[in-house]
Amino acid sequence: MAVTLHKRTLKSGNTQFYLSVYIDGQQNLETLFTTKPNDLKEKKKLAEAIRAERELEVLAKGTKYVPRHKKKIALFEYFEHYATNYDKKDIRMIEGVISKFKLFVPDKKILIMDLTESHFLKFIDYLNNKCGFSGETPHSYWKRFKKIILQANRDGYIDDIVYKNVRFKKKGDYSETKLTKQVLIESEISVLQNTYCGNPEIKRAFLFACYSGLGLAECKILKWNNIINDRLIINREKTGTEINLSLSKAALDLLGERKDFKDLIFDLKHNGKFISEVSINKTLNNWLKKAEIEKKISFYCGRHTFATRLLIKGANLKTVSDALAHKTTANTIKYLNYVNSLKDDATSNL
């Protein structure tokens, strides 16, 4: 490995500096800049400094050493560059976690070299306790943040020693393989169907979620053009993954009378604006109290209920994963663990 500085005189009389970089027997030429004759002496010093930095970068490749000039990159500048060039479907989550980290660290001039293990540990606490998140959302944000940091490590901007010992821990008992939200059983769904709810549209949308696995984001935008030949076809707002499943008669009945294909199926607005998730969850829990069901739920529990109902009725893990539009069954295993725990409880009481 070698990095050599060269210069050439152009027809204009100016001088161009460039590097020849030899890595694994391959040569690459990298143009630096062009300078006028009267600036040649000073610009040569700059070119030699750049050559030294580039050589250090080449020699450090494959080691844990991060050249200091790379550490001087502004953290948020790197984040924005990462987001601009990101082409996966979870771009909203990537942009979201960058936005949260900017709120977490108000110093806009922070450098990558300024990051410490303490930043990572405190950011986990921030996601868990100060963002108003619930369920798996803090961990989902953390995974996207870690994704950016791992790329920064691959790009040579940060040493893994800063984050390698950090493990995400959610307040309370949390695991990707454990279901953390309440689910409803068949008898409770039946009771709720016959119990008055303060907002009939919220009631109808939530019950439909129990039969379809849709989240609140999808229910808000669900239109009649998403119902084709008794099939539900819509993309998940969170990931962009398509949901495509056949609807049962009970699910179709909850949709009501068919209207124009551009019309929203559920009216989840008040004074022209969507009702907040907090207000919707408050309505749901008041509804459960009226039904004398002692569980605390959120709208997302409808999705959990749908998954566990499928498994209890004999669907395999892959079928449930596809119905939920999960990319892999790894995200679905928690539902199977929950159902298996119910079976264990039942058999232990025989």
C-alpha positions as CSV (number, residue, x, y, z in Angstrom):
1,M,0.0,0.0,0.0
2,A,1.3,3.4,-0.9
3,V,0.0,6.9,-1.5
4,T,2.2,9.2,-3.7
5,L,1.7,12.9,-4.4
6,H,2.1,14.1,-8.0
7,K,1.6,17.4,-9.8
8,R,1.2,18.3,-13.5
9,T,1.3,21.7,-15.2
10,L,-1.8,22.5,-17.2
11,K,-1.9,24.5,-20.5
12,S,-3.2,27.5,-18.5
13,G,0.0,27.5,-16.5
14,N,-1.8,26.4,-13.3
15,T,-0.6,23.3,-11.4
16,Q,-2.9,20.4,-10.6
17,F,-2.1,18.1,-7.6
18,Y,-3.2,14.5,-7.6
19,L,-2.5,11.3,-5.7
20,S,-1.7,7.8,-7.0
21,V,-3.1,5.3,-4.5
22,Y,-1.8,1.7,-4.6
23,I,-4.0,-0.8,-2.8
24,D,-3.6,-4.6,-3.3
25,G,-1.7,-4.1,-6.5
26,Q,-4.3,-1.7,-8.0
27,Q,-3.6,1.9,-8.8
28,N,-6.2,4.7,-8.5
29,L,-5.6,8.3,-9.3
30,E,-7.4,10.9,-7.1
31,T,-7.4,14.5,-8.2
32,L,-6.9,17.0,-5.3
33,F,-7.1,20.6,-6.6
34,T,-5.6,23.1,-9.0
35,T,-3.7,26.2,-8.0
36,K,-2.2,29.3,-9.6
37,P,1.6,29.7,-9.8
38,N,1.7,32.4,-7.1
39,D,0.0,30.1,-4.6
40,L,2.0,27.0,-5.5
41,K,4.2,26.9,-2.4
42,E,1.4,27.2,0.1
43,K,-0.9,24.8,-1.8
44,K,1.9,22.2,-2.0
45,K,2.0,22.1,1.8
46,L,-1.7,21.5,1.8
47,A,-1.4,18.7,-0.8
48,E,1.3,17.0,1.2
49,A,-0.9,17.1,4.3
50,I,-3.8,15.6,2.4
51,R,-1.4,12.9,1.1
52,A,-0.3,12.0,4.6
53,E,-3.9,11.8,5.8
54,R,-4.9,9.6,2.8
55,E,-1.9,7.3,3.4
56,L,-2.9,6.9,7.1
57,E,-6.5,6.1,6.0
58,V,-5.2,3.4,3.6
59,L,-2.9,1.9,6.2
60,A,-5.6,1.9,8.8
61,K,-8.0,-0.1,6.6
62,G,-8.8,-3.4,8.3
63,T,-7.7,-2.2,11.7
64,K,-9.7,-0.5,14.5
65,Y,-7.7,2.7,14.2
66,V,-9.7,5.7,13.0
67,P,-7.6,8.5,11.5
68,R,-8.2,11.8,13.4
69,H,-9.2,13.7,10.3
70,K,-12.1,11.3,9.8
71,K,-13.2,11.8,13.4
72,K,-13.5,15.5,12.7
73,I,-16.5,15.0,10.5
74,A,-19.6,16.7,11.8
75,L,-22.0,14.0,13.2
76,F,-25.2,15.5,11.8
77,E,-23.5,16.1,8.4
78,Y,-22.8,12.4,8.2
79,F,-26.3,11.5,9.3
80,E,-27.8,13.7,6.6
81,H,-25.5,12.2,4.0
82,Y,-26.6,8.7,5.1
83,A,-30.3,9.6,4.9
84,T,-29.9,11.2,1.5
85,N,-28.3,8.1,0.0
86,Y,-30.6,5.6,1.9
87,D,-32.9,3.7,-0.5
88,K,-34.6,1.2,1.8
89,K,-38.3,1.2,2.6
90,D,-37.8,2.2,6.3
91,I,-36.4,5.6,5.3
92,R,-39.1,7.3,7.5
93,M,-37.7,5.5,10.5
94,I,-34.2,6.5,9.6
95,E,-35.2,10.1,9.3
96,G,-37.2,9.8,12.5
97,V,-34.3,8.5,14.6
98,I,-32.0,11.2,13.2
99,S,-34.6,13.8,14.2
100,K,-34.8,12.3,17.7
101,F,-31.1,12.3,18.1
102,K,-31.0,16.0,17.1
103,L,-33.4,16.7,19.9
104,F,-31.4,14.5,22.3
105,V,-28.1,16.3,21.4
106,P,-28.9,20.0,20.8
107,D,-25.3,20.8,20.0
108,K,-25.4,21.0,16.2
109,K,-21.6,21.1,15.9
110,I,-21.0,17.7,17.6
111,L,-18.4,15.7,15.8
112,I,-18.3,11.9,15.3
113,M,-15.1,11.9,17.5
114,D,-17.2,13.4,20.3
115,L,-19.4,10.3,20.6
116,T,-18.9,8.3,23.7
117,E,-20.5,5.2,25.2
118,S,-22.4,7.5,27.5
119,H,-24.2,9.1,24.5
120,F,-25.4,5.7,23.4
121,L,-26.6,4.6,26.9
122,K,-28.4,7.9,27.5
123,F,-30.0,7.9,24.1
124,I,-31.5,4.5,24.9
125,D,-32.9,6.0,28.1
126,Y,-34.2,9.0,26.0
127,L,-36.0,6.7,23.6
128,N,-37.5,4.6,26.4
129,N,-38.6,7.4,28.7
130,K,-38.7,10.8,27.1
131,C,-40.2,10.4,23.6
132,G,-43.6,9.2,24.5
133,F,-43.0,5.9,22.7
134,S,-44.6,2.6,23.8
135,G,-44.2,-1.1,23.0
136,E,-41.5,-1.9,20.5
137,T,-41.1,1.6,19.1
138,P,-38.1,2.6,21.2
139,H,-36.3,-0.6,20.1
140,S,-37.2,0.0,16.5
141,Y,-35.7,3.4,16.6
142,W,-32.6,2.1,18.3
143,K,-32.1,-0.5,15.6
144,R,-32.2,2.2,12.9
145,F,-29.7,4.3,14.9
146,K,-27.4,1.4,15.3
147,K,-27.7,0.8,11.6
148,I,-26.3,4.3,10.9
149,I,-23.5,3.9,13.4
150,L,-22.4,0.5,12.0
151,Q,-22.2,2.1,8.6
152,A,-20.1,4.9,10.1
153,N,-17.8,2.3,11.4
154,R,-17.5,0.6,8.0
155,D,-16.8,4.0,6.5
156,G,-13.9,4.4,8.9
157,Y,-15.5,7.3,10.9
158,I,-15.9,5.7,14.3
159,D,-14.2,2.9,16.3
160,D,-16.5,0.1,17.4
161,I,-15.1,0.3,20.9
162,V,-17.5,3.3,21.5
163,Y,-20.6,1.2,21.1
164,K,-19.7,-2.5,21.1
165,N,-20.6,-3.0,24.7
166,V,-23.9,-1.2,24.6
167,R,-27.0,-3.3,24.7
168,F,-30.5,-2.0,24.3
169,K,-32.6,-2.6,27.4
170,K,-36.2,-1.5,27.6
171,K,-37.7,-0.4,30.9
172,G,-39.4,-3.4,32.4
173,D,-39.2,-6.8,30.9
174,Y,-38.7,-6.6,27.1
175,S,-37.5,-9.0,24.5
176,E,-38.0,-9.3,20.8
177,T,-39.3,-12.7,21.4
178,K,-41.8,-11.7,24.0
179,L,-45.2,-10.1,23.4
180,T,-45.3,-6.9,25.5
181,K,-48.9,-5.7,24.7
182,Q,-52.2,-7.1,25.8
183,V,-54.3,-9.2,23.4
184,L,-58.0,-10.0,23.3
185,I,-59.5,-13.4,23.3
186,E,-62.6,-14.4,21.2
187,S,-65.1,-14.0,24.1
188,E,-63.8,-10.5,24.8
189,I,-64.1,-9.5,21.1
190,S,-67.7,-10.8,21.2
191,V,-68.4,-8.7,24.3
192,L,-66.9,-5.6,22.8
193,Q,-69.0,-5.9,19.7
194,N,-72.1,-5.7,21.8
195,T,-70.9,-2.9,24.1
196,Y,-71.4,0.8,23.5
197,C,-68.3,2.8,22.6
198,G,-68.2,6.6,22.8
199,N,-66.9,6.8,19.2
200,P,-68.5,4.1,16.9
201,E,-65.9,4.8,14.1
202,I,-63.0,4.0,16.5
203,K,-64.9,0.9,17.6
204,R,-65.4,-0.3,14.1
205,A,-61.8,0.4,13.1
206,F,-60.4,-1.3,16.1
207,L,-62.5,-4.4,15.6
208,F,-61.5,-4.5,12.0
209,A,-57.8,-4.4,13.1
210,C,-58.6,-7.5,15.2
211,Y,-59.8,-9.2,11.9
212,S,-57.1,-7.8,9.6
213,G,-54.0,-6.9,11.5
214,L,-54.0,-3.3,10.3
215,G,-52.4,-0.7,12.5
216,L,-53.8,2.8,13.2
217,A,-51.8,4.4,10.4
218,E,-53.3,2.1,7.8
219,C,-56.9,2.4,9.2
220,K,-56.7,6.2,8.9
221,I,-56.0,6.1,5.2
222,L,-57.9,2.9,4.3
223,K,-60.2,3.6,1.2
224,W,-62.6,1.4,-0.7
225,N,-60.1,1.0,-3.5
226,N,-58.0,-1.0,-1.0
227,I,-60.9,-3.6,-0.9
228,I,-60.8,-5.7,-4.2
229,N,-63.0,-8.8,-4.5
230,D,-63.2,-9.2,-0.8
231,R,-59.4,-8.8,-0.4
232,L,-57.5,-6.2,1.5
233,I,-54.6,-4.8,-0.4
234,I,-52.6,-1.9,1.2
235,N,-49.0,-1.1,2.1
236,R,-47.9,-0.8,5.7
237,E,-47.2,2.8,6.4
238,K,-44.2,1.9,8.6
239,T,-42.3,-0.3,6.1
240,G,-44.0,0.0,2.8
241,T,-44.5,-3.8,2.7
242,E,-47.7,-4.9,1.0
243,I,-50.5,-6.5,3.0
244,N,-52.6,-8.7,0.8
245,L,-55.2,-11.0,2.4
246,S,-58.7,-12.4,2.0
247,L,-61.2,-10.9,4.4
248,S,-63.7,-13.0,6.4
249,K,-67.4,-12.2,6.4
250,A,-67.1,-10.7,9.9
251,A,-64.3,-8.3,8.7
252,L,-66.4,-7.3,5.6
253,D,-69.4,-6.6,7.7
254,L,-67.3,-4.2,9.8
255,L,-66.5,-2.2,6.7
256,G,-70.2,-1.3,6.2
257,E,-71.9,-0.3,2.9
258,R,-69.5,0.1,0.0
259,K,-69.1,3.7,-1.1
260,D,-67.0,5.5,-3.8
261,F,-63.6,3.9,-4.3
262,K,-61.8,7.2,-3.2
263,D,-63.8,7.5,0.1
264,L,-62.2,6.7,3.5
265,I,-63.8,3.6,5.1
266,F,-63.3,4.9,8.7
267,D,-63.9,8.4,9.7
268,L,-61.2,8.9,12.3
269,K,-61.2,12.7,12.2
270,H,-62.6,15.5,14.4
271,N,-63.0,19.0,13.0
272,G,-61.1,17.9,9.8
273,K,-58.1,16.6,11.6
274,F,-57.2,13.0,12.5
275,I,-57.9,12.1,16.1
276,S,-54.7,11.7,18.1
277,E,-53.5,8.3,19.0
278,V,-53.6,9.3,22.7
279,S,-57.3,10.2,22.4
280,I,-58.1,7.0,20.4
281,N,-56.4,4.8,23.0
282,K,-58.3,6.7,25.8
283,T,-61.6,5.9,24.0
284,L,-60.6,2.3,23.6
285,N,-59.9,1.9,27.3
286,N,-63.1,3.6,28.4
287,W,-64.9,1.1,26.0
288,L,-63.2,-1.8,27.7
289,K,-64.2,-0.5,31.2
290,K,-67.8,-0.5,30.0
291,A,-67.4,-4.1,28.8
292,E,-65.9,-4.9,32.2
293,I,-62.7,-6.2,30.5
294,E,-59.8,-5.6,32.9
295,K,-57.1,-5.0,30.3
296,K,-55.2,-1.9,29.2
297,I,-54.9,-1.7,25.5
298,S,-53.8,0.5,22.6
299,F,-55.0,0.4,19.0
300,Y,-51.9,-1.6,18.1
301,C,-53.3,-4.4,20.3
302,G,-55.7,-5.1,17.5
303,R,-52.8,-6.2,15.4
304,H,-51.4,-8.4,18.1
305,T,-54.9,-9.9,18.6
306,F,-55.2,-10.7,14.9
307,A,-51.9,-12.5,14.9
308,T,-52.6,-14.7,18.0
309,R,-56.1,-15.5,16.7
310,L,-54.6,-16.9,13.5
311,L,-52.1,-19.0,15.4
312,I,-54.7,-20.3,17.8
313,K,-56.9,-21.3,14.8
314,G,-54.0,-23.4,13.4
315,A,-52.2,-21.0,11.0
316,N,-48.5,-21.7,10.7
317,L,-45.8,-19.1,11.5
318,K,-45.1,-18.3,7.9
319,T,-48.7,-17.7,7.1
320,V,-49.1,-15.3,10.0
321,S,-45.8,-13.5,9.1
322,D,-47.1,-13.0,5.5
323,A,-50.5,-11.8,6.8
324,L,-48.8,-9.2,9.0
325,A,-46.5,-8.2,6.1
326,H,-43.4,-9.0,8.2
327,K,-40.2,-9.4,6.2
328,T,-39.1,-12.4,8.2
329,T,-40.7,-14.8,10.7
330,A,-38.2,-13.5,13.3
331,N,-40.6,-10.6,13.8
332,T,-43.5,-13.0,14.3
333,I,-42.0,-15.5,16.8
334,K,-43.2,-13.5,19.8
335,Y,-46.8,-14.3,18.9
336,L,-46.0,-18.0,18.7
337,N,-44.3,-17.8,22.1
338,Y,-47.4,-16.1,23.5
339,V,-49.7,-18.8,22.2
340,N,-47.4,-21.6,23.4
341,S,-47.4,-20.0,26.9
342,L,-51.2,-20.1,26.8
343,K,-51.2,-23.8,26.0
344,D,-48.6,-24.4,28.8
345,D,-50.9,-22.6,31.3
346,A,-53.9,-24.6,30.1
347,T,-52.2,-28.0,30.3
348,S,-50.6,-27.3,33.7
349,N,-54.0,-26.7,35.2
350,L,-55.5,-30.1,34.0
